[in-house]
Amino acid sequence: MPLESEYHDMSDFVTVAGTDDLTDGEGTVVEANGHTVALFRVDGDFQAIGNECTHMGGPLGEGEVDGETVTCPWHGAQFDITSGAVLEDPADDSVPEYEVRVDGDEVQVGV
């Protein structure tokens, strides 16, 4: 009989920032268990997506944030920071979305 853990895809949560490290409308680049992640704060909530733009690898965590949209600083592709969905060319593919939780004053990303 399979172990219960074989039925669940459990994420490991890694502390990547403090809750006061980002202001609303700001993004940053963080590392979580070997994954480079773009972390954003929007309306007090934290969101995380893959940092590498699917067009040419631009750093999304360094892009301009407008509401729930981030614009890649290299060539202007836009992504939804709540889902990783591509919204505007030249990128064709979405980026991964990561689960985020706040534990006290720590922001943690599930990878």
ABEGO torsion letter per residue (X at the ends): XBBAAAABBBBBBBBABBAAABBBGBBBBBBBGGBBBBBBBBGGBBBBBBABBAAAGBBAAABBBBEABBBBAAAGBBBBAAAGBBABOABABBBBBBBBBBBEABBBBBX
